[in-house]
């Protein structure tokens, strides 16, 4: 003002801060990153908790439906035995070893009449 000069813009170059200030800024950045990491871990845990609850509810509903099917239709158990035997037979057939199994092990409970 004294010299009647007006500055529109100023550029500071070669500015350096003290070591303590630089260390404090770096520590703040590290703390912010750690806070974000912890926030992510908490969100992930919450999502896993929801997933476990949904899975448990689905399994409970499945067990309920299977129980109802078994009560209303006795052949449902036979169907499950056939499915289990098929799975066992497929596993044995795909293996390289020879396996000799009793028919009762295949859950078929076959008896000679």
Backbone as ProteinMPNN parsed JSONL, in Angstrom:
{"seq_chain_A": "XXXXXXXXXXXXXXXXXXXXXXXXXXXXXXXXXXXXXXXXXXXXXXXXXXXXXXXXXXXXXXXXXXXXXXXXXXXXXXXXXXXXXXXXXXXXXXXXXXXXXXXXXXXXXXXXX", "coords_chain_A": {"N_chain_A": [[0.829, -1.183, 0.0], [1.939, 1.147, 0.722], [3.733, 1.663, -1.335], [2.114, 1.762, -3.478], [1.547, -0.65, -4.876], [-0.092, -3.404, -6.21], [-0.708, -6.745, -5.562], [-1.614, -9.542, -7.378], [-1.209, -12.253, -7.402], [0.752, -14.643, -5.697], [3.612, -16.615, -5.534], [5.084, -19.049, -3.695], [8.208, -20.481, -3.389], [10.539, -23.107, -2.777], [9.908, -23.767, -0.123], [10.208, -24.929, 3.077], [9.432, -27.137, 5.741], [9.61, -27.632, 9.253], [11.213, -30.488, 10.782], [9.663, -31.723, 12.744], [7.068, -30.899, 12.088], [6.734, -32.104, 9.562], [6.964, -34.787, 10.309], [4.715, -34.975, 11.946], [2.649, -34.564, 10.084], [2.975, -36.824, 8.439], [2.466, -38.822, 10.333], [-0.195, -38.293, 10.856], [-1.335, -38.964, 8.384], [-0.761, -41.71, 8.297], [-2.258, -42.552, 10.504], [-4.828, -41.939, 9.585], [-5.035, -43.699, 7.409], [-4.873, -46.137, 8.774], [-7.214, -45.965, 10.277], [-9.108, -46.1, 8.209], [-8.568, -48.675, 7.311], [-9.312, -50.204, 9.555], [-12.002, -49.556, 9.629], [-12.83, -50.777, 7.254], [-12.33, -53.48, 7.933], [-14.194, -53.832, 9.987], [-16.613, -53.425, 8.569], [-16.446, -55.567, 6.812], [-16.579, -57.707, 8.619], [-19.176, -57.328, 9.567], [-20.647, -57.842, 7.24], [-19.989, -60.536, 6.861], [-21.173, -61.584, 9.137], [-23.892, -61.111, 8.564], [-24.096, -62.767, 6.345], [-23.675, -65.308, 7.492], [-25.919, -65.469, 9.14], [-28.016, -65.407, 7.238], [-27.399, -67.748, 5.807], [-27.756, -69.66, 7.851], [-30.489, -69.332, 8.379], [-31.5, -70.184, 5.922], [-30.655, -72.876, 5.919], [-32.114, -73.803, 8.093], [-34.725, -73.495, 7.129], [-34.574, -75.247, 4.995], [-34.181, -77.692, 6.359], [-36.621, -77.811, 7.665], [-38.385, -78.024, 5.471], [-37.52, -80.457, 4.401], [-38.156, -82.162, 6.514], [-40.958, -81.907, 6.498], [-41.485, -82.959, 3.953], [-40.627, -85.578, 4.336], [-42.476, -86.466, 6.219], [-44.892, -86.292, 4.828], [-44.49, -87.845, 2.571], [-43.309, -90.91, 2.363], [-41.64, -92.05, 0.468], [-39.784, -90.186, -0.076], [-37.519, -90.494, 1.501], [-36.427, -92.781, 0.356], [-35.811, -91.756, -2.16], [-33.805, -89.932, -1.428], [-31.902, -91.782, -0.507], [-31.272, -93.082, -2.881], [-30.146, -90.941, -4.312], [-27.904, -90.44, -2.698], [-26.556, -92.896, -2.991], [-25.997, -92.794, -5.709], [-24.201, -90.637, -5.787], [-22.111, -91.678, -4.228], [-21.421, -93.896, -5.827], [-20.555, -92.568, -8.129], [-18.298, -91.225, -7.144], [-16.691, -93.409, -6.418], [-16.415, -94.633, -8.912], [-14.95, -92.739, -10.323], [-12.539, -92.802, -9.075], [-9.147, -94.089, -8.956], [-8.509, -96.393, -7.662], [-9.467, -99.758, -6.784], [-12.532, -100.611, -5.364], [-14.417, -102.39, -3.053], [-17.586, -102.704, -1.945], [-20.124, -103.198, 0.465], [-23.596, -103.62, -0.162], [-25.209, -102.383, 1.718], [-23.646, -100.313, 2.584], [-23.975, -98.447, 0.655], [-26.254, -97.206, 1.234], [-28.603, -98.254, 0.319], [-29.82, -100.467, 1.364], [-30.438, -103.028, 0.338], [-31.99, -106.164, 0.115], [-31.87, -109.662, -0.29], [-34.548, -111.503, -1.541]], "CA_chain_A": [[0.0, 0.0, 0.0], [2.803, 2.297, 0.845], [4.374, 1.918, -2.627], [1.054, 1.729, -4.491], [1.69, -1.882, -5.664], [-1.138, -4.382, -5.916], [-0.316, -8.117, -5.935], [-2.74, -10.415, -7.714], [-0.864, -13.64, -7.155], [2.073, -14.817, -5.106], [4.057, -17.998, -5.577], [6.182, -19.326, -2.769], [8.998, -21.632, -3.813], [11.57, -23.535, -1.829], [9.384, -23.672, 1.23], [10.464, -26.157, 3.831], [8.844, -27.144, 7.07], [10.458, -28.269, 10.253], [11.152, -31.938, 10.832], [8.543, -32.095, 13.605], [5.836, -30.695, 11.331], [6.693, -33.151, 8.545], [6.694, -36.039, 11.019], [3.327, -34.929, 12.398], [1.783, -34.748, 8.912], [3.08, -38.229, 8.06], [1.78, -39.611, 11.363], [-1.629, -38.088, 10.649], [-1.717, -39.749, 7.215], [-0.716, -43.12, 8.693], [-3.413, -42.774, 11.379], [-6.029, -41.921, 8.742], [-5.05, -44.957, 6.656], [-5.184, -47.202, 9.732], [-8.638, -45.828, 10.594], [-9.834, -46.62, 7.053], [-8.384, -50.131, 7.304], [-10.138, -50.74, 10.633], [-13.389, -49.394, 9.18], [-13.056, -51.83, 6.268], [-12.387, -54.754, 8.64], [-15.484, -53.865, 10.687], [-17.664, -53.612, 7.563], [-16.318, -56.944, 6.317], [-17.102, -58.579, 9.678], [-20.639, -57.182, 9.576], [-21.167, -58.555, 6.07], [-19.849, -61.969, 7.134], [-22.198, -61.908, 10.128], [-25.163, -61.185, 7.83], [-24.03, -63.952, 5.495], [-23.851, -66.477, 8.353], [-27.329, -65.475, 9.568], [-28.833, -65.797, 6.08], [-27.13, -69.159, 5.538], [-28.399, -70.443, 8.912], [-31.935, -69.288, 8.137], [-31.756, -71.044, 4.76], [-30.509, -74.268, 6.325], [-33.257, -74.125, 8.959], [-35.889, -73.644, 6.249], [-34.353, -76.485, 4.251], [-34.454, -78.807, 7.269], [-38.068, -77.824, 7.883], [-39.012, -78.545, 4.259], [-37.194, -81.885, 4.295], [-38.98, -82.828, 7.524], [-42.331, -81.94, 5.986], [-41.524, -83.898, 2.826], [-40.502, -86.936, 4.871], [-43.735, -86.808, 6.877], [-45.987, -86.412, 3.876], [-44.192, -88.791, 1.503], [-42.248, -91.822, 2.813], [-40.707, -92.367, -0.622], [-38.756, -89.141, -0.101], [-36.303, -91.082, 2.083], [-35.886, -93.673, -0.671], [-35.204, -90.89, -3.17], [-32.535, -89.442, -0.855], [-30.961, -92.897, -0.488], [-30.827, -93.291, -4.262], [-29.236, -89.833, -4.641], [-26.646, -90.669, -1.979], [-25.896, -94.036, -3.629], [-25.471, -92.294, -6.987], [-23.01, -89.818, -5.497], [-21.052, -92.598, -3.797], [-21.016, -94.67, -6.996], [-19.787, -91.673, -9.008], [-16.991, -91.004, -6.505], [-15.933, -94.652, -6.526], [-16.116, -94.865, -10.322], [-13.942, -91.776, -10.782], [-11.27, -93.081, -8.41], [-8.26, -95.025, -9.649], [-8.404, -97.605, -6.866], [-10.597, -100.689, -6.795], [-13.239, -100.565, -4.092], [-15.479, -103.376, -2.906], [-18.466, -102.199, -0.892], [-21.352, -103.911, 0.756], [-24.716, -102.811, -0.646], [-25.754, -101.567, 2.808], [-22.814, -99.108, 2.673], [-24.452, -97.49, -0.341], [-27.494, -96.667, 1.785], [-29.76, -98.787, -0.395], [-30.426, -101.493, 2.216], [-31.0, -104.073, -0.523], [-32.022, -107.505, 0.726], [-32.288, -110.726, -1.223], [-35.844, -112.08, -1.128]], "C_chain_A": [[0.879, 1.254, 0.0], [3.45, 2.668, -0.495], [3.377, 1.877, -3.778], [1.221, 0.541, -5.448], [0.597, -2.849, -5.212], [-0.669, -5.743, -6.419], [-1.575, -8.933, -6.201], [-2.455, -11.856, -7.315], [0.553, -13.691, -6.595], [2.404, -16.297, -5.158], [5.249, -18.155, -4.654], [6.91, -20.568, -3.255], [10.073, -21.887, -2.776], [11.127, -23.33, -0.39], [9.693, -25.0, 1.925], [9.883, -26.0, 5.227], [9.797, -27.846, 8.016], [10.23, -29.775, 10.273], [9.956, -32.405, 11.671], [7.21, -31.97, 12.865], [5.674, -31.805, 10.293], [6.358, -34.499, 9.184], [5.239, -36.092, 11.478], [2.355, -35.153, 11.243], [1.802, -36.218, 8.48], [2.342, -39.112, 9.054], [0.265, -39.484, 11.211], [-2.115, -38.918, 9.464], [-1.747, -41.241, 7.546], [-1.928, -43.45, 9.574], [-4.707, -42.804, 10.573], [-6.15, -43.218, 7.938], [-5.411, -46.128, 7.567], [-6.664, -47.161, 10.101], [-9.489, -46.372, 9.447], [-9.745, -48.146, 6.996], [-9.275, -50.781, 8.362], [-11.618, -50.649, 10.25], [-13.748, -50.482, 8.177], [-13.201, -53.188, 6.95], [-13.727, -54.905, 9.365], [-16.624, -54.111, 9.706], [-17.644, -55.04, 7.021], [-16.876, -57.922, 7.345], [-18.623, -58.515, 9.741], [-21.267, -57.925, 8.405], [-21.081, -60.066, 6.272], [-20.897, -62.425, 8.141], [-23.556, -62.051, 9.444], [-25.213, -62.439, 6.974], [-24.274, -65.219, 6.31], [-25.313, -66.59, 8.792], [-28.228, -65.94, 8.429], [-28.65, -67.271, 5.762], [-27.832, -70.046, 6.569], [-29.918, -70.473, 8.732], [-32.319, -70.192, 6.969], [-31.655, -72.516, 5.117], [-31.668, -74.696, 7.223], [-34.507, -74.354, 8.122], [-35.781, -74.943, 5.452], [-34.659, -77.7, 5.12], [-35.957, -78.939, 7.522], [-38.786, -78.431, 6.672], [-38.744, -80.037, 4.078], [-38.027, -82.681, 5.298], [-40.421, -82.96, 7.067], [-42.466, -82.946, 4.85], [-41.442, -85.334, 3.318], [-41.795, -87.379, 5.539], [-44.843, -87.09, 5.86], [-45.746, -87.469, 2.808], [-43.029, -89.691, 1.933], [-41.24, -92.16, 1.706], [-39.63, -91.296, -0.759], [-37.437, -89.676, 0.448], [-35.634, -91.998, 1.073], [-35.203, -92.863, -1.766], [-33.858, -90.362, -2.677], [-31.491, -90.549, -0.817], [-30.406, -93.158, -1.884], [-29.849, -92.19, -4.671], [-27.885, -90.021, -3.965], [-25.87, -91.815, -2.624], [-25.281, -93.63, -4.963], [-24.179, -91.496, -6.779], [-21.839, -90.699, -5.078], [-20.525, -93.39, -4.984], [-20.172, -93.829, -7.95], [-18.386, -91.458, -8.445], [-16.114, -92.239, -6.645], [-15.516, -94.894, -7.97], [-15.016, -93.95, -10.831], [-12.57, -92.043, -10.164], [-10.45, -94.1, -9.183], [-8.146, -96.35, -8.915], [-9.637, -98.478, -7.033], [-11.212, -100.674, -5.408], [-14.336, -101.608, -4.114], [-16.31, -102.944, -1.707], [-19.661, -103.117, -0.73], [-22.513, -103.018, 0.31], [-25.309, -101.953, 0.465], [-24.931, -100.297, 2.996], [-23.267, -98.039, 1.683], [-25.797, -96.887, 0.046], [-28.733, -97.146, 1.044], [-30.517, -99.822, 0.425], [-31.121, -102.565, 1.373], [-30.92, -105.418, 0.192], [-32.45, -108.496, -0.345], [-33.568, -111.334, -0.679], [-35.918, -113.507, -1.515]], "O_chain_A": [[0.578, 2.261, -0.641], [3.69, 3.845, -0.764], [3.775, 1.951, -4.941], [1.065, 0.683, -6.661], [0.39, -3.081, -4.021], [-0.275, -5.875, -7.578], [-2.477, -9.005, -5.366], [-3.366, -12.591, -6.934], [1.422, -12.901, -6.962], [1.557, -17.138, -4.856], [6.275, -17.493, -4.806], [6.284, -21.598, -3.505], [10.456, -21.004, -2.008], [11.862, -22.798, 0.442], [9.444, -26.069, 1.37], [9.847, -24.913, 5.804], [10.691, -28.574, 7.586], [9.189, -30.267, 9.837], [9.31, -33.393, 11.323], [6.335, -32.825, 12.997], [4.593, -32.379, 10.161], [5.553, -35.26, 8.646], [4.603, -37.144, 11.405], [1.353, -35.851, 11.399], [0.751, -36.79, 8.187], [1.66, -40.056, 8.654], [-0.469, -40.452, 11.414], [-3.191, -39.513, 9.528], [-2.658, -41.953, 7.123], [-2.55, -44.5, 9.411], [-5.59, -43.615, 10.854], [-7.242, -43.769, 7.803], [-6.171, -47.011, 7.172], [-7.301, -48.208, 10.226], [-10.493, -47.041, 9.694], [-10.722, -48.823, 6.674], [-9.921, -51.794, 8.094], [-12.39, -51.568, 10.523], [-14.839, -51.048, 8.237], [-14.086, -53.966, 6.597], [-14.323, -55.982, 9.355], [-17.509, -54.922, 9.98], [-18.693, -55.645, 6.799], [-17.573, -58.868, 6.98], [-19.282, -59.534, 9.944], [-22.305, -58.568, 8.561], [-21.998, -60.796, 5.896], [-21.447, -63.52, 8.019], [-24.289, -63.003, 9.712], [-26.249, -63.098, 6.886], [-25.001, -66.109, 5.868], [-25.875, -67.685, 8.812], [-29.108, -66.776, 8.634], [-29.622, -67.972, 5.48], [-28.431, -71.061, 6.213], [-30.552, -71.513, 8.911], [-33.337, -70.882, 7.017], [-32.473, -73.321, 4.672], [-32.148, -75.825, 7.123], [-35.263, -75.294, 8.371], [-36.772, -75.649, 5.26], [-35.323, -78.634, 4.67], [-36.49, -80.046, 7.584], [-39.688, -79.254, 6.83], [-39.623, -80.789, 3.657], [-38.542, -83.751, 4.972], [-41.035, -84.014, 7.233], [-43.44, -83.696, 4.789], [-42.113, -86.214, 2.779], [-42.174, -88.546, 5.437], [-45.631, -88.021, 6.029], [-46.701, -87.947, 2.196], [-41.875, -89.267, 1.871], [-40.1, -92.519, 2.0], [-38.659, -91.49, -1.491], [-36.366, -89.356, -0.069], [-34.41, -91.994, 0.944], [-34.134, -93.242, -2.246], [-32.882, -90.348, -3.428], [-30.314, -90.291, -1.067], [-29.216, -93.423, -2.048], [-28.833, -92.472, -5.308], [-26.842, -89.793, -4.578], [-24.654, -91.719, -2.787], [-24.183, -94.066, -5.308], [-23.201, -91.667, -7.507], [-20.709, -90.491, -5.52], [-19.313, -93.543, -5.136], [-19.192, -94.316, -8.512], [-17.402, -91.503, -9.183], [-14.927, -92.129, -6.955], [-14.389, -95.315, -8.228], [-14.229, -94.351, -11.688], [-11.555, -91.565, -10.671], [-10.99, -94.878, -9.969], [-7.721, -97.342, -9.507], [-10.714, -97.994, -7.381], [-10.504, -100.719, -4.402], [-15.097, -101.702, -5.078], [-15.8, -102.832, -0.592], [-20.133, -103.729, -1.688], [-22.421, -101.794, 0.397], [-25.863, -100.891, 0.182], [-25.445, -99.303, 3.509], [-22.97, -96.858, 1.862], [-26.401, -96.146, -0.729], [-29.791, -96.522, 1.127], [-31.711, -100.036, 0.214], [-32.251, -102.957, 1.662], [-29.901, -105.756, 0.795], [-33.288, -108.195, -1.194], [-33.659, -111.645, 0.508], [-36.925, -114.165, -1.255]]}, "name": "protein", "num_of_chains": 1, "seq": "XXXXXXXXXXXXXXXXXXXXXXXXXXXXXXXXXXXXXXXXXXXXXXXXXXXXXXXXXXXXXXXXXXXXXXXXXXXXXXXXXXXXXXXXXXXXXXXXXXXXXXXXXXXXXXXXX"}
